[in-house]
Amino acid sequence: MQKRTERKYLPEFVYGGMDGAIDSFAIVCGVMGASLGSMVIMILGFANLFADGFSMAVSNYFSVKSRNELVKEPENDPIKTAITTFIAFLIAGFIPLFSFVLASIIKNPQLIANQFKYSFVLTGVAIIVIGWLKGSVTGKSKIRSSLEILVIGGIAALIAFLIGYLIKGLLS
């Protein structure tokens, strides 16, 4: 029974974590595409981390609450699903920002010069782990699930980078 309870909210954790990591890394890529500084990445990244995480949690709450009102035997507590989504979003969404935060604290020239590369690698690892968890939840291939999310995240990052680059070009 304990294992079932622990896994009960795993889909919300995967959903929140996947969106958090991809959203935050897309912000990093959009800012990099526009050739703006690390401070902009952190401001936009943290604003998005909390605002979007809250929005997703509230949306999840109302979705589960509505679903529970339609069935006689609700399975999930909407508050717990919302909290799980929010926490997962914050944890995974912080990963793309971590190297920028660390570089601003430590002020190591090598870390500063490579903070985007570190963000790229850390985010890739996080997305692969989340994909692996997604495979566990769905009962599908964990490798395929990881690769699917990695491709989705990569496309989102590329779109954000290109939009940042194009808008900077239009405004310059």
C-alpha positions in Angstrom: 0.0 0.0 0.0 2.9 2.4 0.8 4.5 2.0 -2.6 1.1 2.7 -4.3 0.7 5.9 -2.2 4.2 7.0 -3.1 3.7 6.4 -6.8 0.2 7.9 -6.8 1.5 11.5 -7.3 4.4 10.5 -9.6 2.6 11.7 -12.8 2.2 15.2 -11.3 5.9 15.1 -10.4 6.8 14.2 -13.9 4.5 16.8 -15.4 5.7 19.6 -13.2 9.4 18.6 -13.5 9.3 18.3 -17.3 7.6 21.6 -17.7 9.8 23.3 -15.2 13.1 22.1 -16.7 12.0 22.9 -20.3 10.5 26.3 -19.5 13.5 27.5 -17.5 15.9 26.3 -20.2 13.9 27.9 -22.9 14.2 31.2 -21.0 18.0 30.7 -20.8 18.1 30.0 -24.5 15.9 32.9 -25.4 18.0 35.3 -23.4 21.2 33.8 -24.9 19.8 34.1 -28.4 19.2 37.8 -27.7 22.7 38.1 -26.4 21.5 39.5 -23.1 23.3 39.0 -19.8 23.2 36.5 -17.0 21.3 38.9 -14.8 18.4 38.9 -17.3 18.5 35.1 -17.3 18.2 35.0 -13.5 15.5 37.7 -13.3 13.3 36.1 -16.0 14.1 32.6 -14.9 13.1 33.1 -11.2 10.1 35.2 -12.1 8.9 32.4 -14.4 9.9 29.7 -11.9 7.5 30.9 -9.2 4.8 32.5 -11.4 4.5 29.6 -13.9 5.0 27.0 -11.1 2.1 28.6 -9.2 -0.1 28.8 -12.3 0.5 25.1 -13.1 -0.2 24.1 -9.5 -3.5 26.0 -9.4 -4.5 24.6 -12.8 -3.6 21.1 -11.6 -5.7 21.7 -8.5 -8.8 22.8 -10.4 -8.4 20.0 -13.0 -8.2 17.3 -10.3 -11.0 18.9 -8.3 -13.2 18.9 -11.4 -12.4 15.3 -12.2 -13.1 14.3 -8.6 -16.5 16.0 -8.8 -17.4 13.8 -11.8 -16.5 10.5 -10.3 -17.9 8.8 -7.2 -14.6 7.6 -5.8 -11.9 10.3 -6.2 -8.4 8.9 -6.3 -6.2 12.0 -5.8 -6.3 14.9 -3.4 -6.2 18.1 -5.5 -4.2 19.9 -2.9 -1.5 17.2 -2.9 -1.4 17.1 -6.7 -1.0 20.9 -6.8 1.8 20.8 -4.2 3.5 18.0 -6.0 3.3 19.8 -9.4 4.6 23.0 -7.8 7.5 21.4 -6.0 8.6 19.4 -9.1 8.4 22.6 -11.2 10.6 24.5 -8.7 13.2 21.7 -8.4 13.5 20.8 -12.0 13.1 24.5 -13.1 16.0 25.6 -10.9 18.4 23.2 -12.6 18.9 25.3 -15.8 19.4 28.4 -13.6 21.9 26.7 -11.2 25.1 27.4 -13.1 24.1 31.1 -13.5 23.3 31.5 -9.8 26.5 29.7 -8.9 28.6 31.8 -11.2 27.1 35.0 -9.7 28.0 33.9 -6.2 31.5 32.3 -6.8 32.6 34.8 -9.5 34.9 32.1 -11.0 36.0 33.3 -14.5 35.9 29.7 -16.0 32.4 29.1 -14.5 31.2 32.4 -15.8 32.5 31.7 -19.3 30.9 28.3 -19.4 27.7 28.8 -17.4 25.5 28.2 -20.5 27.3 25.0 -21.3 26.8 23.8 -17.7 23.2 24.8 -17.9 22.8 22.8 -21.1 24.4 19.6 -19.6 22.6 19.8 -16.3 19.2 20.4 -18.0 19.9 17.5 -20.4 20.6 15.2 -17.5 17.5 16.4 -15.6 15.3 15.9 -18.7 16.6 12.4 -19.2 15.9 11.5 -15.6 12.4 12.9 -15.9 11.9 11.0 -19.1 13.0 7.8 -17.3 10.4 8.5 -14.6 7.8 9.1 -17.2 8.6 5.7 -18.7 8.1 4.2 -15.3 4.7 5.9 -14.8 3.4 5.0 -18.3 5.0 1.5 -18.4 6.6 2.4 -21.7 10.3 2.2 -22.7 12.3 4.4 -20.3 15.0 5.0 -22.9 12.4 6.0 -25.6 10.6 8.2 -23.1 13.8 9.9 -22.1 14.7 10.6 -25.7 11.2 11.9 -26.5 11.4 14.5 -23.7 15.0 15.4 -24.7 13.9 16.0 -28.2 10.9 18.1 -27.1 13.1 20.1 -24.7 15.7 20.6 -27.5 13.0 21.9 -29.9 11.6 24.3 -27.3 15.2 25.5 -26.5 15.9 26.0 -30.2 12.6 27.9 -30.8 13.4 30.2 -27.8 16.9 30.8 -29.0 15.8 31.7 -32.5 13.0 34.0 -31.2 15.5 35.8 -28.9 17.9 36.1 -31.8 15.3 37.4 -34.3 13.7 39.9 -31.9 17.1 41.3 -31.0 17.8 41.6 -34.8 14.5 43.4 -35.3 15.0 45.8 -32.4 18.7 46.6 -33.1 
